[in-house]
């Protein structure tokens, strides 16, 4: 599980184990957590694979 952050100007997910306790509880000027969004799963897909799914349909991946 991780949190959504910007790293080098790009959105990414940093694992909770990689942040300090201070960062985990850091709040903004309004009292809201700075790091308040999370992501439980990252999925990486090949673009050719996704194009295949769009064209052929996911049912073509299931073998009977």
N, CA, C and O atoms as a CHARMM CRD file, in Angstrom:
* protein
*
  256
    1    1 UNK  N      0.84900  -1.16500   0.00000 PROA 1      0.00000
    2    1 UNK  CA     0.00000   0.00000   0.00000 PROA 1      0.00000
    3    1 UNK  C      0.89300   1.22600   0.00000 PROA 1      0.00000
    4    1 UNK  O      1.95200   1.23700   0.62900 PROA 1      0.00000
    5    2 UNK  N      0.46300   2.24600  -0.70300 PROA 2      0.00000
    6    2 UNK  CA     1.27400   3.44200  -0.78900 PROA 2      0.00000
    7    2 UNK  C      0.42600   4.69700  -0.85400 PROA 2      0.00000
    8    2 UNK  O     -0.80400   4.64500  -0.81700 PROA 2      0.00000
    9    3 UNK  N      1.11100   5.82300  -0.95200 PROA 3      0.00000
   10    3 UNK  CA     0.42400   7.11600  -1.02500 PROA 3      0.00000
   11    3 UNK  C      0.76700   7.78700  -2.34500 PROA 3      0.00000
   12    3 UNK  O      1.85100   7.59300  -2.89400 PROA 3      0.00000
   13    4 UNK  N     -0.18400   8.58900  -2.85000 PROA 4      0.00000
   14    4 UNK  CA     0.04100   9.34300  -4.07400 PROA 4      0.00000
   15    4 UNK  C      0.87100  10.58600  -3.75900 PROA 4      0.00000
   16    4 UNK  O      0.53900  11.34800  -2.85100 PROA 4      0.00000
   17    5 UNK  N      1.94700  10.78400  -4.51200 PROA 5      0.00000
   18    5 UNK  CA     2.80500  11.95000  -4.35200 PROA 5      0.00000
   19    5 UNK  C      3.30700  12.38900  -5.72400 PROA 5      0.00000
   20    5 UNK  O      3.16700  11.67500  -6.71600 PROA 5      0.00000
   21    6 UNK  N      3.89000  13.57000  -5.75300 PROA 6      0.00000
   22    6 UNK  CA     4.60900  14.02000  -6.93900 PROA 6      0.00000
   23    6 UNK  C      6.08600  13.89100  -6.64700 PROA 6      0.00000
   24    6 UNK  O      6.57300  14.39000  -5.63300 PROA 6      0.00000
   25    7 UNK  N      6.80100  13.22000  -7.53800 PROA 7      0.00000
   26    7 UNK  CA     8.23300  13.03300  -7.38100 PROA 7      0.00000
   27    7 UNK  C      8.88500  13.47800  -8.68900 PROA 7      0.00000
   28    7 UNK  O      8.58400  12.94000  -9.75400 PROA 7      0.00000
   29    8 UNK  N      9.77600  14.45900  -8.60100 PROA 8      0.00000
   30    8 UNK  CA    10.39000  15.04700  -9.79300 PROA 8      0.00000
   31    8 UNK  C      9.33800  15.57900 -10.75700 PROA 8      0.00000
   32    8 UNK  O      9.49800  15.49200 -11.97500 PROA 8      0.00000
   33    9 UNK  N      8.24800  16.13700 -10.19600 PROA 9      0.00000
   34    9 UNK  CA     7.20400  16.73200 -11.00400 PROA 9      0.00000
   35    9 UNK  C      6.24200  15.75600 -11.64300 PROA 9      0.00000
   36    9 UNK  O      5.38600  16.16400 -12.42800 PROA 9      0.00000
   37   10 UNK  N      6.36000  14.46600 -11.32400 PROA 10     0.00000
   38   10 UNK  CA     5.48400  13.45000 -11.91100 PROA 10     0.00000
   39   10 UNK  C      4.75200  12.69000 -10.80800 PROA 10     0.00000
   40   10 UNK  O      5.32400  12.42500  -9.75000 PROA 10     0.00000
   41   11 UNK  N      3.47800  12.33600 -11.05200 PROA 11     0.00000
   42   11 UNK  CA     2.74000  11.57100 -10.04100 PROA 11     0.00000
   43   11 UNK  C      3.29300  10.15500  -9.92500 PROA 11     0.00000
   44   11 UNK  O      3.63700   9.51400 -10.91800 PROA 11     0.00000
   45   12 UNK  N      3.36700   9.69500  -8.69300 PROA 12     0.00000
   46   12 UNK  CA     3.84400   8.33800  -8.44000 PROA 12     0.00000
   47   12 UNK  C      3.25400   7.84500  -7.12000 PROA 12     0.00000
   48   12 UNK  O      2.55300   8.59200  -6.43800 PROA 12     0.00000
   49   13 UNK  N      3.52500   6.63000  -6.76800 PROA 13     0.00000
   50   13 UNK  CA     3.07300   6.05800  -5.49700 PROA 13     0.00000
   51   13 UNK  C      4.29800   5.67900  -4.68000 PROA 13     0.00000
   52   13 UNK  O      5.19400   4.99200  -5.17000 PROA 13     0.00000
   53   14 UNK  N      4.33200   6.13500  -3.42200 PROA 14     0.00000
   54   14 UNK  CA     5.42100   5.80500  -2.50000 PROA 14     0.00000
   55   14 UNK  C      4.84200   4.89300  -1.42900 PROA 14     0.00000
   56   14 UNK  O      3.79900   5.18700  -0.84600 PROA 14     0.00000
   57   15 UNK  N      5.52000   3.80200  -1.17900 PROA 15     0.00000
   58   15 UNK  CA     5.06400   2.84000  -0.17600 PROA 15     0.00000
   59   15 UNK  C      5.09500   3.46900   1.21700 PROA 15     0.00000
   60   15 UNK  O      5.98000   4.26600   1.52800 PROA 15     0.00000
   61   16 UNK  N      4.12600   3.10500   2.04200 PROA 16     0.00000
   62   16 UNK  CA     4.07400   3.62800   3.41300 PROA 16     0.00000
   63   16 UNK  C      5.35600   3.34100   4.17900 PROA 16     0.00000
   64   16 UNK  O      5.77100   4.14000   5.01900 PROA 16     0.00000
   65   17 UNK  N      5.98000   2.21800   3.89800 PROA 17     0.00000
   66   17 UNK  CA     7.20600   1.86200   4.60800 PROA 17     0.00000
   67   17 UNK  C      8.37000   2.78100   4.24900 PROA 17     0.00000
   68   17 UNK  O      9.40100   2.76300   4.92000 PROA 17     0.00000
   69   18 UNK  N      8.21300   3.58500   3.19200 PROA 18     0.00000
   70   18 UNK  CA     9.28400   4.46900   2.74900 PROA 18     0.00000
   71   18 UNK  C      9.15300   5.89700   3.27800 PROA 18     0.00000
   72   18 UNK  O     10.02200   6.72800   3.01300 PROA 18     0.00000
   73   19 UNK  N      8.08600   6.19800   4.01900 PROA 19     0.00000
   74   19 UNK  CA     7.92200   7.54900   4.55300 PROA 19     0.00000
   75   19 UNK  C      8.15200   7.54200   6.06200 PROA 19     0.00000
   76   19 UNK  O      8.02400   6.51300   6.72500 PROA 19     0.00000
   77   20 UNK  N      8.49300   8.71100   6.57900 PROA 20     0.00000
   78   20 UNK  CA     8.72400   8.82400   8.01700 PROA 20     0.00000
   79   20 UNK  C      7.38200   8.94800   8.74900 PROA 20     0.00000
   80   20 UNK  O      6.35300   9.23900   8.13800 PROA 20     0.00000
   81   21 UNK  N      7.41200   8.72500  10.04700 PROA 21     0.00000
   82   21 UNK  CA     6.21100   8.88100  10.85800 PROA 21     0.00000
   83   21 UNK  C      5.72700  10.33300  10.80000 PROA 21     0.00000
   84   21 UNK  O      4.52400  10.59400  10.78100 PROA 21     0.00000
   85   22 UNK  N      6.66800  11.26700  10.77300 PROA 22     0.00000
   86   22 UNK  CA     6.30800  12.68500  10.69000 PROA 22     0.00000
   87   22 UNK  C      5.56000  12.98500   9.39200 PROA 22     0.00000
   88   22 UNK  O      4.57900  13.72900   9.39700 PROA 22     0.00000
   89   23 UNK  N      6.02200  12.40500   8.27900 PROA 23     0.00000
   90   23 UNK  CA     5.34100  12.60600   6.99900 PROA 23     0.00000
   91   23 UNK  C      3.93900  12.00900   7.02600 PROA 23     0.00000
   92   23 UNK  O      3.00000  12.59500   6.48700 PROA 23     0.00000
   93   24 UNK  N      3.80000  10.85400   7.64900 PROA 24     0.00000
   94   24 UNK  CA     2.50300  10.17000   7.69700 PROA 24     0.00000
   95   24 UNK  C      1.44000  11.01700   8.40700 PROA 24     0.00000
   96   24 UNK  O      0.25500  10.93000   8.08600 PROA 24     0.00000
   97   25 UNK  N      1.86800  11.82600   9.36400 PROA 25     0.00000
   98   25 UNK  CA     0.93000  12.63600  10.14500 PROA 25     0.00000
   99   25 UNK  C      0.98700  14.12900   9.81000 PROA 25     0.00000
  100   25 UNK  O      0.34900  14.93900  10.48400 PROA 25     0.00000
  101   26 UNK  N      1.74000  14.49200   8.78500 PROA 26     0.00000
  102   26 UNK  CA     1.88400  15.90800   8.41100 PROA 26     0.00000
  103   26 UNK  C      0.55600  16.49400   7.93900 PROA 26     0.00000
  104   26 UNK  O     -0.17200  15.87200   7.16600 PROA 26     0.00000
  105   27 UNK  N      0.25500  17.69400   8.41300 PROA 27     0.00000
  106   27 UNK  CA    -1.00600  18.36000   8.05200 PROA 27     0.00000
  107   27 UNK  C     -0.73100  19.68100   7.35200 PROA 27     0.00000
  108   27 UNK  O      0.31000  20.30600   7.55200 PROA 27     0.00000
  109   28 UNK  N     -1.69400  20.09500   6.52100 PROA 28     0.00000
  110   28 UNK  CA    -1.56800  21.36700   5.81600 PROA 28     0.00000
  111   28 UNK  C     -2.09900  22.50900   6.68600 PROA 28     0.00000
  112   28 UNK  O     -2.42800  22.30200   7.85400 PROA 28     0.00000
  113   29 UNK  N     -2.18300  23.71600   6.11400 PROA 29     0.00000
  114   29 UNK  CA    -2.62500  24.89700   6.86600 PROA 29     0.00000
  115   29 UNK  C     -4.04900  24.78500   7.38100 PROA 29     0.00000
  116   29 UNK  O     -4.40600  25.44000   8.36000 PROA 29     0.00000
  117   30 UNK  N     -4.87200  23.96000   6.73200 PROA 30     0.00000
  118   30 UNK  CA    -6.27800  23.79400   7.13700 PROA 30     0.00000
  119   30 UNK  C     -6.47700  22.62100   8.08400 PROA 30     0.00000
  120   30 UNK  O     -7.59900  22.34600   8.50900 PROA 30     0.00000
  121   31 UNK  N     -5.39700  21.93200   8.41500 PROA 31     0.00000
  122   31 UNK  CA    -5.49500  20.80900   9.33800 PROA 31     0.00000
  123   31 UNK  C     -5.74300  19.46500   8.68500 PROA 31     0.00000
  124   31 UNK  O     -5.97600  18.47400   9.37800 PROA 31     0.00000
  125   32 UNK  N     -5.69600  19.41400   7.35600 PROA 32     0.00000
  126   32 UNK  CA    -5.89500  18.15300   6.64300 PROA 32     0.00000
  127   32 UNK  C     -4.55700  17.44700   6.43200 PROA 32     0.00000
  128   32 UNK  O     -3.51600  18.09200   6.30500 PROA 32     0.00000
  129   33 UNK  N     -4.59900  16.12200   6.39700 PROA 33     0.00000
  130   33 UNK  CA    -3.38200  15.37200   6.12900 PROA 33     0.00000
  131   33 UNK  C     -2.84500  15.73900   4.74900 PROA 33     0.00000
  132   33 UNK  O     -3.60400  15.83300   3.78400 PROA 33     0.00000
  133   34 UNK  N     -1.54500  15.94500   4.66300 PROA 34     0.00000
  134   34 UNK  CA    -0.91400  16.26700   3.39000 PROA 34     0.00000
  135   34 UNK  C     -0.96000  15.04300   2.46700 PROA 34     0.00000
  136   34 UNK  O     -1.25500  15.16700   1.27800 PROA 34     0.00000
  137   35 UNK  N     -0.67300  13.89300   3.00800 PROA 35     0.00000
  138   35 UNK  CA    -0.66100  12.64900   2.23900 PROA 35     0.00000
  139   35 UNK  C     -1.91200  11.86000   2.60200 PROA 35     0.00000
  140   35 UNK  O     -1.87400  10.95000   3.43100 PROA 35     0.00000
  141   36 UNK  N     -3.02400  12.22700   1.96300 PROA 36     0.00000
  142   36 UNK  CA    -4.30700  11.64600   2.37700 PROA 36     0.00000
  143   36 UNK  C     -4.92400  10.70900   1.35400 PROA 36     0.00000
  144   36 UNK  O     -6.05700  10.26400   1.53900 PROA 36     0.00000
  145   37 UNK  N     -4.21700  10.40000   0.29000 PROA 37     0.00000
  146   37 UNK  CA    -4.74900   9.45000  -0.69600 PROA 37     0.00000
  147   37 UNK  C     -3.84500   8.23100  -0.74000 PROA 37     0.00000
  148   37 UNK  O     -2.63200   8.33400  -0.55500 PROA 37     0.00000
  149   38 UNK  N     -4.43600   7.09900  -0.98200 PROA 38     0.00000
  150   38 UNK  CA    -3.63200   5.87900  -1.00300 PROA 38     0.00000
  151   38 UNK  C     -3.95100   5.04900  -2.23400 PROA 38     0.00000
  152   38 UNK  O     -4.93700   5.27500  -2.93400 PROA 38     0.00000
  153   39 UNK  N     -3.09900   4.10400  -2.46200 PROA 39     0.00000
  154   39 UNK  CA    -3.23500   3.20400  -3.60400 PROA 39     0.00000
  155   39 UNK  C     -2.82100   1.82000  -3.13300 PROA 39     0.00000
  156   39 UNK  O     -1.71900   1.63900  -2.61500 PROA 39     0.00000
  157   40 UNK  N     -3.70000   0.84600  -3.31100 PROA 40     0.00000
  158   40 UNK  CA    -3.41900  -0.49300  -2.81200 PROA 40     0.00000
  159   40 UNK  C     -2.74100  -1.39000  -3.84100 PROA 40     0.00000
  160   40 UNK  O     -2.11000  -2.38100  -3.47400 PROA 40     0.00000
  161   41 UNK  N     -2.86200  -1.05500  -5.12000 PROA 41     0.00000
  162   41 UNK  CA    -2.32400  -1.93300  -6.14500 PROA 41     0.00000
  163   41 UNK  C     -1.84600  -1.11000  -7.32000 PROA 41     0.00000
  164   41 UNK  O     -2.56100  -0.23700  -7.81400 PROA 41     0.00000
  165   42 UNK  N     -0.66300  -1.38500  -7.75400 PROA 42     0.00000
  166   42 UNK  CA    -0.14400  -0.78200  -8.98500 PROA 42     0.00000
  167   42 UNK  C     -0.18100  -1.85000 -10.06100 PROA 42     0.00000
  168   42 UNK  O      0.25100  -2.98100  -9.83800 PROA 42     0.00000
  169   43 UNK  N     -0.68400  -1.49900 -11.19900 PROA 43     0.00000
  170   43 UNK  CA    -0.72000  -2.42300 -12.31600 PROA 43     0.00000
  171   43 UNK  C      0.02300  -1.79700 -13.48700 PROA 43     0.00000
  172   43 UNK  O     -0.19700  -0.63400 -13.82600 PROA 43     0.00000
  173   44 UNK  N      0.89200  -2.56900 -14.09400 PROA 44     0.00000
  174   44 UNK  CA     1.64000  -2.10300 -15.24900 PROA 44     0.00000
  175   44 UNK  C      1.25100  -2.97400 -16.43200 PROA 44     0.00000
  176   44 UNK  O      1.35100  -4.20000 -16.37900 PROA 44     0.00000
  177   45 UNK  N      0.80800  -2.32800 -17.49600 PROA 45     0.00000
  178   45 UNK  CA     0.38100  -3.04900 -18.68600 PROA 45     0.00000
  179   45 UNK  C      1.18100  -2.59300 -19.89200 PROA 45     0.00000
  180   45 UNK  O      1.57800  -1.43200 -19.98900 PROA 45     0.00000
  181   46 UNK  N      1.40700  -3.50100 -20.79000 PROA 46     0.00000
  182   46 UNK  CA     2.02700  -3.20400 -22.06500 PROA 46     0.00000
  183   46 UNK  C      0.97400  -2.58100 -22.96700 PROA 46     0.00000
  184   46 UNK  O     -0.14900  -3.08200 -23.02700 PROA 46     0.00000
  185   47 UNK  N      1.30400  -1.50200 -23.66900 PROA 47     0.00000
  186   47 UNK  CA     0.34900  -0.80900 -24.52300 PROA 47     0.00000
  187   47 UNK  C     -0.21100  -1.72600 -25.61000 PROA 47     0.00000
  188   47 UNK  O     -1.40300  -1.66100 -25.91300 PROA 47     0.00000
  189   48 UNK  N      0.62200  -2.57100 -26.19600 PROA 48     0.00000
  190   48 UNK  CA     0.14000  -3.51300 -27.21300 PROA 48     0.00000
  191   48 UNK  C     -0.93000  -4.43900 -26.63000 PROA 48     0.00000
  192   48 UNK  O     -1.91600  -4.75000 -27.29900 PROA 48     0.00000
  193   49 UNK  N     -0.73500  -4.87500 -25.39700 PROA 49     0.00000
  194   49 UNK  CA    -1.70700  -5.74200 -24.74200 PROA 49     0.00000
  195   49 UNK  C     -3.04300  -5.01800 -24.56100 PROA 49     0.00000
  196   49 UNK  O     -4.10000  -5.58700 -24.83700 PROA 49     0.00000
  197   50 UNK  N     -2.99900  -3.78000 -24.10500 PROA 50     0.00000
  198   50 UNK  CA    -4.23700  -3.01800 -23.90600 PROA 50     0.00000
  199   50 UNK  C     -4.95800  -2.77600 -25.23000 PROA 50     0.00000
  200   50 UNK  O     -6.18500  -2.85600 -25.29700 PROA 50     0.00000
  201   51 UNK  N     -4.19600  -2.48000 -26.28200 PROA 51     0.00000
  202   51 UNK  CA    -4.81900  -2.29700 -27.59900 PROA 51     0.00000
  203   51 UNK  C     -5.47100  -3.59100 -28.07500 PROA 51     0.00000
  204   51 UNK  O     -6.53700  -3.55900 -28.69000 PROA 51     0.00000
  205   52 UNK  N     -4.84200  -4.72100 -27.79700 PROA 52     0.00000
  206   52 UNK  CA    -5.40800  -6.02200 -28.14900 PROA 52     0.00000
  207   52 UNK  C     -6.73800  -6.23900 -27.42500 PROA 52     0.00000
  208   52 UNK  O     -7.70600  -6.69500 -28.03200 PROA 52     0.00000
  209   53 UNK  N     -6.78800  -5.91500 -26.14100 PROA 53     0.00000
  210   53 UNK  CA    -8.01000  -6.08300 -25.35800 PROA 53     0.00000
  211   53 UNK  C     -9.13200  -5.22900 -25.93400 PROA 53     0.00000
  212   53 UNK  O    -10.27300  -5.68100 -26.03200 PROA 53     0.00000
  213   54 UNK  N     -8.81100  -4.00900 -26.31100 PROA 54     0.00000
  214   54 UNK  CA    -9.82200  -3.11100 -26.87600 PROA 54     0.00000
  215   54 UNK  C    -10.34800  -3.67300 -28.19100 PROA 54     0.00000
  216   54 UNK  O    -11.55300  -3.64000 -28.44300 PROA 54     0.00000
  217   55 UNK  N     -9.45600  -4.18600 -29.02700 PROA 55     0.00000
  218   55 UNK  CA    -9.85100  -4.68000 -30.35300 PROA 55     0.00000
  219   55 UNK  C    -10.52300  -6.05500 -30.28800 PROA 55     0.00000
  220   55 UNK  O    -11.53600  -6.28500 -30.94900 PROA 55     0.00000
  221   56 UNK  N     -9.97500  -6.94000 -29.51200 PROA 56     0.00000
  222   56 UNK  CA   -10.43000  -8.34600 -29.51300 PROA 56     0.00000
  223   56 UNK  C    -11.38600  -8.68900 -28.37900 PROA 56     0.00000
  224   56 UNK  O    -12.15300  -9.64600 -28.48500 PROA 56     0.00000
  225   57 UNK  N    -11.35000  -7.93000 -27.31100 PROA 57     0.00000
  226   57 UNK  CA   -12.20600  -8.22300 -26.15800 PROA 57     0.00000
  227   57 UNK  C    -11.50700  -9.14100 -25.18300 PROA 57     0.00000
  228   57 UNK  O    -10.73000 -10.01100 -25.57700 PROA 57     0.00000
  229   58 UNK  N    -11.78400  -8.94400 -23.91900 PROA 58     0.00000
  230   58 UNK  CA   -11.12900  -9.72100 -22.86500 PROA 58     0.00000
  231   58 UNK  C    -11.49700 -11.18900 -22.91100 PROA 58     0.00000
  232   58 UNK  O    -10.72800 -12.02400 -22.43600 PROA 58     0.00000
  233   59 UNK  N    -12.65000 -11.53100 -23.46800 PROA 59     0.00000
  234   59 UNK  CA   -13.07800 -12.93300 -23.50600 PROA 59     0.00000
  235   59 UNK  C    -12.11200 -13.78800 -24.31300 PROA 59     0.00000
  236   59 UNK  O    -12.06000 -15.00200 -24.11500 PROA 59     0.00000
  237   60 UNK  N    -11.34600 -13.18600 -25.21800 PROA 60     0.00000
  238   60 UNK  CA   -10.36800 -13.93100 -26.00600 PROA 60     0.00000
  239   60 UNK  C     -9.20700 -14.41600 -25.15500 PROA 60     0.00000
  240   60 UNK  O     -8.45300 -15.28300 -25.59800 PROA 60     0.00000
  241   61 UNK  N     -9.03700 -13.88700 -23.95000 PROA 61     0.00000
  242   61 UNK  CA    -7.93900 -14.28700 -23.08300 PROA 61     0.00000
  243   61 UNK  C     -8.25900 -15.54500 -22.28500 PROA 61     0.00000
  244   61 UNK  O     -7.35600 -16.19400 -21.75700 PROA 61     0.00000
  245   62 UNK  N     -9.54100 -15.89000 -22.19500 PROA 62     0.00000
  246   62 UNK  CA    -9.95900 -17.02800 -21.37600 PROA 62     0.00000
  247   62 UNK  C     -9.93900 -18.29100 -22.23800 PROA 62     0.00000
  248   62 UNK  O    -10.57500 -18.35300 -23.29000 PROA 62     0.00000
  249   63 UNK  N     -9.19000 -19.30000 -21.76700 PROA 63     0.00000
  250   63 UNK  CA    -9.12300 -20.57600 -22.48100 PROA 63     0.00000
  251   63 UNK  C    -10.18800 -21.49200 -21.90200 PROA 63     0.00000
  252   63 UNK  O    -10.34100 -21.58400 -20.68400 PROA 63     0.00000
  253   64 UNK  N    -10.91500 -22.16200 -22.76700 PROA 64     0.00000
  254   64 UNK  CA   -11.96800 -23.09000 -22.29700 PROA 64     0.00000
  255   64 UNK  C    -11.46400 -24.50800 -22.24700 PROA 64     0.00000
  256   64 UNK  O    -12.21000 -25.41500 -21.87800 PROA 64     0.00000
